[in-house]
Amino acid sequence: MSEHDDFLRTGNRSFRLTADVTALMLKGAAYAALFCFAIFLIGWAFVFVAGLLPEDSKLAPDPTPTSFLQAPAPGSATGHDLA
């Protein structure tokens, strides 16, 4: 009777390569999941801080009026009056 203790077949070179590649892929997937979870937690931290702000700060107009541009209304002081 022969002893067969190699249940995982680690003696086979092809299996060892497949196992190493699979382990590295799972490790990379775990790092990616951790990164995505960290981004998710940071987003929820922003939502939590926004909930702590007073209501007036959410409804107030923009303190820097030149921070965005608006297109002029048609026919208003553009030099191209269509009369």
PDB file as gemmi writes it, atoms N, CA and C in Angstrom:
CRYST1    1.000    1.000    1.000  90.00  90.00  90.00 P 1                      
ATOM      1  N   MET A   1       0.826  -1.173   0.000  1.00  0.00           N  
ATOM      2  CA  MET A   1       0.000   0.000   0.000  1.00  0.00           C  
ATOM      3  C   MET A   1       0.875   1.243   0.000  1.00  0.00           C  
ATOM      4  N   SER A   2       0.662   2.160  -0.919  1.00  0.00           N  
ATOM      5  CA  SER A   2       1.490   3.362  -1.004  1.00  0.00           C  
ATOM      6  C   SER A   2       0.832   4.513  -0.245  1.00  0.00           C  
ATOM      7  N   GLU A   3       1.680   5.322   0.319  1.00  0.00           N  
ATOM      8  CA  GLU A   3       1.155   6.489   1.028  1.00  0.00           C  
ATOM      9  C   GLU A   3       0.958   7.627   0.031  1.00  0.00           C  
ATOM     10  N   HIS A   4      -0.229   8.167   0.031  1.00  0.00           N  
ATOM     11  CA  HIS A   4      -0.542   9.259  -0.888  1.00  0.00           C  
ATOM     12  C   HIS A   4      -0.994  10.460  -0.053  1.00  0.00           C  
ATOM     13  N   ASP A   5      -0.012  11.253   0.391  1.00  0.00           N  
ATOM     14  CA  ASP A   5      -0.301  12.388   1.259  1.00  0.00           C  
ATOM     15  C   ASP A   5      -0.457  13.699   0.508  1.00  0.00           C  
ATOM     16  N   ASP A   6      -0.271  13.707  -0.791  1.00  0.00           N  
ATOM     17  CA  ASP A   6      -0.322  14.950  -1.570  1.00  0.00           C  
ATOM     18  C   ASP A   6      -1.750  15.187  -2.060  1.00  0.00           C  
ATOM     19  N   PHE A   7      -2.631  15.581  -1.132  1.00  0.00           N  
ATOM     20  CA  PHE A   7      -4.042  15.771  -1.483  1.00  0.00           C  
ATOM     21  C   PHE A   7      -4.261  16.983  -2.391  1.00  0.00           C  
ATOM     22  N   LEU A   8      -3.436  18.004  -2.252  1.00  0.00           N  
ATOM     23  CA  LEU A   8      -3.587  19.213  -3.067  1.00  0.00           C  
ATOM     24  C   LEU A   8      -2.792  19.152  -4.366  1.00  0.00           C  
ATOM     25  N   ARG A   9      -2.104  18.082  -4.594  1.00  0.00           N  
ATOM     26  CA  ARG A   9      -1.286  17.878  -5.790  1.00  0.00           C  
ATOM     27  C   ARG A   9      -0.276  19.015  -5.980  1.00  0.00           C  
ATOM     28  N   THR A  10       0.344  19.444  -4.886  1.00  0.00           N  
ATOM     29  CA  THR A  10       1.316  20.524  -4.977  1.00  0.00           C  
ATOM     30  C   THR A  10       2.638  20.084  -5.590  1.00  0.00           C  
ATOM     31  N   GLY A  11       2.825  18.810  -5.715  1.00  0.00           N  
ATOM     32  CA  GLY A  11       4.038  18.318  -6.353  1.00  0.00           C  
ATOM     33  C   GLY A  11       4.009  18.540  -7.864  1.00  0.00           C  
ATOM     34  N   ASN A  12       2.820  18.686  -8.431  1.00  0.00           N  
ATOM     35  CA  ASN A  12       2.665  18.911  -9.867  1.00  0.00           C  
ATOM     36  C   ASN A  12       2.980  20.376 -10.170  1.00  0.00           C  
ATOM     37  N   ARG A  13       3.925  20.632 -11.066  1.00  0.00           N  
ATOM     38  CA  ARG A  13       4.364  21.995 -11.385  1.00  0.00           C  
ATOM     39  C   ARG A  13       3.237  22.819 -11.997  1.00  0.00           C  
ATOM     40  N   SER A  14       2.419  22.250 -12.834  1.00  0.00           N  
ATOM     41  CA  SER A  14       1.320  22.971 -13.481  1.00  0.00           C  
ATOM     42  C   SER A  14       0.283  23.421 -12.449  1.00  0.00           C  
ATOM     43  N   PHE A  15      -0.016  22.539 -11.509  1.00  0.00           N  
ATOM     44  CA  PHE A  15      -0.989  22.903 -10.474  1.00  0.00           C  
ATOM     45  C   PHE A  15      -0.436  24.017  -9.588  1.00  0.00           C  
ATOM     46  N   ARG A  16       0.836  23.965  -9.273  1.00  0.00           N  
ATOM     47  CA  ARG A  16       1.450  24.981  -8.414  1.00  0.00           C  
ATOM     48  C   ARG A  16       1.384  26.344  -9.087  1.00  0.00           C  
ATOM     49  N   LEU A  17       1.629  26.418 -10.371  1.00  0.00           N  
ATOM     50  CA  LEU A  17       1.540  27.685 -11.100  1.00  0.00           C  
ATOM     51  C   LEU A  17       0.112  28.214 -11.081  1.00  0.00           C  
ATOM     52  N   THR A  18      -0.857  27.341 -11.313  1.00  0.00           N  
ATOM     53  CA  THR A  18      -2.263  27.750 -11.289  1.00  0.00           C  
ATOM     54  C   THR A  18      -2.657  28.239  -9.900  1.00  0.00           C  
ATOM     55  N   ALA A  19      -2.198  27.575  -8.867  1.00  0.00           N  
ATOM     56  CA  ALA A  19      -2.518  27.977  -7.498  1.00  0.00           C  
ATOM     57  C   ALA A  19      -1.895  29.325  -7.166  1.00  0.00           C  
ATOM     58  N   ASP A  20      -0.658  29.549  -7.583  1.00  0.00           N  
ATOM     59  CA  ASP A  20      -0.005  30.831  -7.315  1.00  0.00           C  
ATOM     60  C   ASP A  20      -0.706  31.980  -8.041  1.00  0.00           C  
ATOM     61  N   VAL A  21      -1.061  31.771  -9.297  1.00  0.00           N  
ATOM     62  CA  VAL A  21      -1.750  32.810 -10.074  1.00  0.00           C  
ATOM     63  C   VAL A  21      -3.115  33.099  -9.471  1.00  0.00           C  
ATOM     64  N   THR A  22      -3.834  32.072  -9.078  1.00  0.00           N  
ATOM     65  CA  THR A  22      -5.149  32.266  -8.468  1.00  0.00           C  
ATOM     66  C   THR A  22      -5.030  33.030  -7.151  1.00  0.00           C  
ATOM     67  N   ALA A  23      -4.040  32.690  -6.350  1.00  0.00           N  
ATOM     68  CA  ALA A  23      -3.839  33.387  -5.079  1.00  0.00           C  
ATOM     69  C   ALA A  23      -3.510  34.859  -5.318  1.00  0.00           C  
ATOM     70  N   LEU A  24      -2.678  35.155  -6.298  1.00  0.00           N  
ATOM     71  CA  LEU A  24      -2.344  36.545  -6.601  1.00  0.00           C  
ATOM     72  C   LEU A  24      -3.552  37.318  -7.125  1.00  0.00           C  
ATOM     73  N   MET A  25      -4.386  36.669  -7.932  1.00  0.00           N  
ATOM     74  CA  MET A  25      -5.592  37.334  -8.438  1.00  0.00           C  
ATOM     75  C   MET A  25      -6.568  37.625  -7.300  1.00  0.00           C  
ATOM     76  N   LEU A  26      -6.720  36.693  -6.372  1.00  0.00           N  
ATOM     77  CA  LEU A  26      -7.606  36.918  -5.226  1.00  0.00           C  
ATOM     78  C   LEU A  26      -7.058  38.016  -4.317  1.00  0.00           C  
ATOM     79  N   LYS A  27      -5.756  38.080  -4.174  1.00  0.00           N  
ATOM     80  CA  LYS A  27      -5.142  39.133  -3.374  1.00  0.00           C  
ATOM     81  C   LYS A  27      -5.387  40.497  -4.021  1.00  0.00           C  
ATOM     82  N   GLY A  28      -5.247  40.588  -5.328  1.00  0.00           N  
ATOM     83  CA  GLY A  28      -5.523  41.838  -6.034  1.00  0.00           C  
ATOM     84  C   GLY A  28      -6.983  42.232  -5.940  1.00  0.00           C  
ATOM     85  N   ALA A  29      -7.886  41.265  -6.020  1.00  0.00           N  
ATOM     86  CA  ALA A  29      -9.311  41.550  -5.882  1.00  0.00           C  
ATOM     87  C   ALA A  29      -9.632  42.050  -4.474  1.00  0.00           C  
ATOM     88  N   ALA A  30      -8.955  41.507  -3.477  1.00  0.00           N  
ATOM     89  CA  ALA A  30      -9.164  41.969  -2.099  1.00  0.00           C  
ATOM     90  C   ALA A  30      -8.677  43.405  -1.937  1.00  0.00           C  
ATOM     91  N   TYR A  31      -7.532  43.739  -2.533  1.00  0.00           N  
ATOM     92  CA  TYR A  31      -7.048  45.120  -2.474  1.00  0.00           C  
ATOM     93  C   TYR A  31      -8.022  46.068  -3.176  1.00  0.00           C  
ATOM     94  N   ALA A  32      -8.552  45.661  -4.322  1.00  0.00           N  
ATOM     95  CA  ALA A  32      -9.508  46.502  -5.041  1.00  0.00           C  
ATOM     96  C   ALA A  32     -10.790  46.692  -4.237  1.00  0.00           C  
ATOM     97  N   ALA A  33     -11.263  45.644  -3.592  1.00  0.00           N  
ATOM     98  CA  ALA A  33     -12.466  45.751  -2.762  1.00  0.00           C  
ATOM     99  C   ALA A  33     -12.214  46.671  -1.574  1.00  0.00           C  
ATOM    100  N   LEU A  34     -11.042  46.575  -0.973  1.00  0.00           N  
ATOM    101  CA  LEU A  34     -10.698  47.456   0.138  1.00  0.00           C  
ATOM    102  C   LEU A  34     -10.640  48.911  -0.311  1.00  0.00           C  
ATOM    103  N   PHE A  35     -10.073  49.166  -1.475  1.00  0.00           N  
ATOM    104  CA  PHE A  35     -10.003  50.520  -2.024  1.00  0.00           C  
ATOM    105  C   PHE A  35     -11.401  51.076  -2.289  1.00  0.00           C  
ATOM    106  N   CYS A  36     -12.261  50.278  -2.905  1.00  0.00           N  
ATOM    107  CA  CYS A  36     -13.638  50.725  -3.184  1.00  0.00           C  
ATOM    108  C   CYS A  36     -14.410  50.975  -1.894  1.00  0.00           C  
ATOM    109  N   PHE A  37     -14.204  50.144  -0.891  1.00  0.00           N  
ATOM    110  CA  PHE A  37     -14.873  50.333   0.392  1.00  0.00           C  
ATOM    111  C   PHE A  37     -14.391  51.622   1.064  1.00  0.00           C  
ATOM    112  N   ALA A  38     -13.100  51.931   0.942  1.00  0.00           N  
ATOM    113  CA  ALA A  38     -12.567  53.174   1.515  1.00  0.00           C  
ATOM    114  C   ALA A  38     -13.177  54.385   0.826  1.00  0.00           C  
ATOM    115  N   ILE A  39     -13.315  54.349  -0.492  1.00  0.00           N  
ATOM    116  CA  ILE A  39     -13.953  55.445  -1.225  1.00  0.00           C  
ATOM    117  C   ILE A  39     -15.405  55.585  -0.783  1.00  0.00           C  
ATOM    118  N   PHE A  40     -16.092  54.473  -0.587  1.00  0.00           N  
ATOM    119  CA  PHE A  40     -17.477  54.492  -0.124  1.00  0.00           C  
ATOM    120  C   PHE A  40     -17.578  55.134   1.262  1.00  0.00           C  
ATOM    121  N   LEU A  41     -16.667  54.794   2.161  1.00  0.00           N  
ATOM    122  CA  LEU A  41     -16.679  55.374   3.507  1.00  0.00           C  
ATOM    123  C   LEU A  41     -16.399  56.874   3.479  1.00  0.00           C  
ATOM    124  N   ILE A  42     -15.504  57.303   2.614  1.00  0.00           N  
ATOM    125  CA  ILE A  42     -15.216  58.732   2.488  1.00  0.00           C  
ATOM    126  C   ILE A  42     -16.449  59.471   1.980  1.00  0.00           C  
ATOM    127  N   GLY A  43     -17.155  58.887   1.027  1.00  0.00           N  
ATOM    128  CA  GLY A  43     -18.391  59.500   0.529  1.00  0.00           C  
ATOM    129  C   GLY A  43     -19.437  59.629   1.617  1.00  0.00           C  
ATOM    130  N   TRP A  44     -19.596  58.599   2.427  1.00  0.00           N  
ATOM    131  CA  TRP A  44     -20.559  58.668   3.520  1.00  0.00           C  
ATOM    132  C   TRP A  44     -20.126  59.671   4.581  1.00  0.00           C  
ATOM    133  N   ALA A  45     -18.826  59.873   4.755  1.00  0.00           N  
ATOM    134  CA  ALA A  45     -18.350  60.890   5.698  1.00  0.00           C  
ATOM    135  C   ALA A  45     -18.770  62.279   5.214  1.00  0.00           C  
ATOM    136  N   PHE A  46     -18.678  62.528   3.908  1.00  0.00           N  
ATOM    137  CA  PHE A  46     -19.131  63.804   3.357  1.00  0.00           C  
ATOM    138  C   PHE A  46     -20.632  63.984   3.569  1.00  0.00           C  
ATOM    139  N   VAL A  47     -21.400  62.927   3.364  1.00  0.00           N  
ATOM    140  CA  VAL A  47     -22.850  63.010   3.574  1.00  0.00           C  
ATOM    141  C   VAL A  47     -23.153  63.289   5.038  1.00  0.00           C  
ATOM    142  N   PHE A  48     -22.418  62.663   5.951  1.00  0.00           N  
ATOM    143  CA  PHE A  48     -22.635  62.881   7.372  1.00  0.00           C  
ATOM    144  C   PHE A  48     -22.316  64.331   7.761  1.00  0.00           C  
ATOM    145  N   VAL A  49     -21.187  64.852   7.263  1.00  0.00           N  
ATOM    146  CA  VAL A  49     -20.815  66.237   7.573  1.00  0.00           C  
ATOM    147  C   VAL A  49     -21.829  67.202   6.969  1.00  0.00           C  
ATOM    148  N   ALA A  50     -22.323  66.923   5.784  1.00  0.00           N  
ATOM    149  CA  ALA A  50     -23.329  67.789   5.164  1.00  0.00           C  
ATOM    150  C   ALA A  50     -24.611  67.790   5.980  1.00  0.00           C  
ATOM    151  N   GLY A  51     -24.931  66.698   6.618  1.00  0.00           N  
ATOM    152  CA  GLY A  51     -26.122  66.639   7.466  1.00  0.00           C  
ATOM    153  C   GLY A  51     -25.975  67.456   8.735  1.00  0.00           C  
ATOM    154  N   LEU A  52     -24.747  67.697   9.155  1.00  0.00           N  
ATOM    155  CA  LEU A  52     -24.507  68.498  10.353  1.00  0.00           C  
ATOM    156  C   LEU A  52     -24.579  70.001  10.089  1.00  0.00           C  
ATOM    157  N   LEU A  53     -24.494  70.405   8.826  1.00  0.00           N  
ATOM    158  CA  LEU A  53     -24.522  71.827   8.495  1.00  0.00           C  
ATOM    159  C   LEU A  53     -25.913  72.405   8.718  1.00  0.00           C  
ATOM    160  N   PRO A  54     -25.989  73.683   9.071  1.00  0.00           N  
ATOM    161  CA  PRO A  54     -27.312  74.299   9.242  1.00  0.00           C  
ATOM    162  C   PRO A  54     -28.035  74.427   7.906  1.00  0.00           C  
ATOM    163  N   GLU A  55     -29.353  74.484   7.973  1.00  0.00           N  
ATOM    164  CA  GLU A  55     -30.169  74.532   6.758  1.00  0.00           C  
ATOM    165  C   GLU A  55     -29.907  75.794   5.943  1.00  0.00           C  
ATOM    166  N   ASP A  56     -29.607  76.908   6.626  1.00  0.00           N  
ATOM    167  CA  ASP A  56     -29.360  78.162   5.901  1.00  0.00           C  
ATOM    168  C   ASP A  56     -28.154  78.065   4.982  1.00  0.00           C  
ATOM    169  N   SER A  57     -27.157  77.304   5.362  1.00  0.00           N  
ATOM    170  CA  SER A  57     -25.971  77.187   4.514  1.00  0.00           C  
ATOM    171  C   SER A  57     -26.268  76.400   3.238  1.00  0.00           C  
ATOM    172  N   LYS A  58     -27.278  75.571   3.278  1.00  0.00           N  
ATOM    173  CA  LYS A  58     -27.625  74.785   2.092  1.00  0.00           C  
ATOM    174  C   LYS A  58     -28.460  75.589   1.107  1.00  0.00           C  
ATOM    175  N   LEU A  59     -29.198  76.581   1.611  1.00  0.00           N  
ATOM    176  CA  LEU A  59     -30.098  77.353   0.762  1.00  0.00           C  
ATOM    177  C   LEU A  59     -29.527  78.704   0.368  1.00  0.00           C  
ATOM    178  N   ALA A  60     -28.389  79.089   0.903  1.00  0.00           N  
ATOM    179  CA  ALA A  60     -27.796  80.394   0.624  1.00  0.00           C  
ATOM    180  C   ALA A  60     -27.276  80.451  -0.810  1.00  0.00           C  
ATOM    181  N   PRO A  61     -27.263  81.634  -1.410  1.00  0.00           N  
ATOM    182  CA  PRO A  61     -26.701  81.756  -2.761  1.00  0.00           C  
ATOM    183  C   PRO A  61     -25.183  81.579  -2.738  1.00  0.00           C  
ATOM    184  N   ASP A  62     -24.627  81.370  -3.889  1.00  0.00           N  
ATOM    185  CA  ASP A  62     -23.196  81.168  -4.019  1.00  0.00           C  
ATOM    186  C   ASP A  62     -22.454  82.446  -3.604  1.00  0.00           C  
ATOM    187  N   PRO A  63     -21.468  82.341  -2.699  1.00  0.00           N  
ATOM    188  CA  PRO A  63     -20.765  83.540  -2.258  1.00  0.00           C  
ATOM    189  C   PRO A  63     -19.828  84.116  -3.317  1.00  0.00           C  
ATOM    190  N   THR A  64     -19.473  83.345  -4.326  1.00  0.00           N  
ATOM    191  CA  THR A  64     -18.626  83.850  -5.408  1.00  0.00           C  
ATOM    192  C   THR A  64     -19.436  83.815  -6.693  1.00  0.00           C  
ATOM    193  N   PRO A  65     -20.054  84.930  -7.066  1.00  0.00           N  
ATOM    194  CA  PRO A  65     -20.945  84.917  -8.235  1.00  0.00           C  
ATOM    195  C   PRO A  65     -20.232  84.674  -9.555  1.00  0.00           C  
ATOM    196  N   THR A  66     -18.925  84.837  -9.588  1.00  0.00           N  
ATOM    197  CA  THR A  66     -18.203  84.604 -10.844  1.00  0.00           C  
ATOM    198  C   THR A  66     -17.673  83.180 -10.940  1.00  0.00           C  
ATOM    199  N   SER A  67     -18.110  82.309 -10.051  1.00  0.00           N  
ATOM    200  CA  SER A  67     -17.598  80.941 -10.086  1.00  0.00           C  
ATOM    201  C   SER A  67     -18.241  80.099 -11.183  1.00  0.00           C  
ATOM    202  N   PHE A  68     -19.283  80.617 -11.793  1.00  0.00           N  
ATOM    203  CA  PHE A  68     -19.884  79.914 -12.917  1.00  0.00           C  
ATOM    204  C   PHE A  68     -20.365  80.933 -13.935  1.00  0.00           C  
ATOM    205  N   LEU A  69     -20.502  80.509 -15.162  1.00  0.00           N  
ATOM    206  CA  LEU A  69     -20.934  81.400 -16.242  1.00  0.00           C  
ATOM    207  C   LEU A  69     -22.325  80.999 -16.681  1.00  0.00           C  
ATOM    208  N   GLN A  70     -23.129  82.000 -16.990  1.00  0.00           N  
ATOM    209  CA  GLN A  70     -24.455  81.741 -17.516  1.00  0.00           C  
ATOM    210  C   GLN A  70     -24.543  82.355 -18.902  1.00  0.00           C  
ATOM    211  N   ALA A  71     -25.220  81.669 -19.788  1.00  0.00           N  
ATOM    212  CA  ALA A  71     -25.432  82.201 -21.127  1.00  0.00           C  
ATOM    213  C   ALA A  71     -26.454  83.345 -21.040  1.00  0.00           C  
ATOM    214  N   PRO A  72     -26.211  84.418 -21.787  1.00  0.00           N  
ATOM    215  CA  PRO A  72     -27.162  85.527 -21.749  1.00  0.00           C  
ATOM    216  C   PRO A  72     -28.491  85.112 -22.378  1.00  0.00           C  
ATOM    217  N   ALA A  73     -29.554  85.729 -21.912  1.00  0.00           N  
ATOM    218  CA  ALA A  73     -30.872  85.431 -22.447  1.00  0.00           C  
ATOM    219  C   ALA A  73     -30.932  85.896 -23.898  1.00  0.00           C  
ATOM    220  N   PRO A  74     -31.689  85.215 -24.736  1.00  0.00           N  
ATOM    221  CA  PRO A  74     -31.784  85.607 -26.161  1.00  0.00           C  
ATOM    222  C   PRO A  74     -32.333  87.024 -26.302  1.00  0.00           C  
ATOM    223  N   GLY A  75     -31.621  87.867 -27.096  1.00  0.00           N  
ATOM    224  CA  GLY A  75     -32.067  89.210 -27.387  1.00  0.00           C  
ATOM    225  C   GLY A  75     -31.744  90.217 -26.299  1.00  0.00           C  
ATOM    226  N   SER A  76     -30.871  89.884 -25.368  1.00  0.00           N  
ATOM    227  CA  SER A  76     -30.576  90.825 -24.279  1.00  0.00           C  
ATOM    228  C   SER A  76     -29.152  91.327 -24.397  1.00  0.00           C  
ATOM    229  N   ALA A  77     -28.978  92.572 -24.708  1.00  0.00           N  
ATOM    230  CA  ALA A  77     -27.713  93.305 -24.696  1.00  0.00           C  
ATOM    231  C   ALA A  77     -26.536  92.526 -25.236  1.00  0.00           C  
ATOM    232  N   THR A  78     -26.707  91.821 -26.298  1.00  0.00           N  
ATOM    233  CA  THR A  78     -25.610  91.067 -26.870  1.00  0.00           C  
ATOM    234  C   THR A  78     -25.053  91.759 -28.123  1.00  0.00           C  
ATOM    235  N   GLY A  79     -25.715  92.840 -28.536  1.00  0.00           N  
ATOM    236  CA  GLY A  79     -25.274  93.534 -29.745  1.00  0.00           C  
ATOM    237  C   GLY A  79     -25.894  92.961 -31.001  1.00  0.00           C  
ATOM    238  N   HIS A  80     -26.717  91.948 -30.855  1.00  0.00           N  
ATOM    239  CA  HIS A  80     -27.365  91.321 -32.004  1.00  0.00           C  
ATOM    240  C   HIS A  80     -28.872  91.391 -31.827  1.00  0.00           C  
ATOM    241  N   ASP A  81     -29.399  92.596 -31.768  1.00  0.00           N  
ATOM    242  CA  ASP A  81     -30.844  92.766 -31.600  1.00  0.00           C  
ATOM    243  C   ASP A  81     -31.552  92.430 -32.897  1.00  0.00           C  
ATOM    244  N   LEU A  82     -32.582  91.660 -32.801  1.00  0.00           N  
ATOM    245  CA  LEU A  82     -33.349  91.247 -33.971  1.00  0.00           C  
ATOM    246  C   LEU A  82     -34.659  92.022 -34.035  1.00  0.00           C  
ATOM    247  N   ALA A  83     -34.591  93.304 -34.254  1.00  0.00           N  
ATOM    248  CA  ALA A  83     -35.820  94.107 -34.275  1.00  0.00           C  
ATOM    249  C   ALA A  83     -36.299  94.376 -35.651  1.00  0.00           C  
TER     250      ALA A  83                                                      
END                                                                             
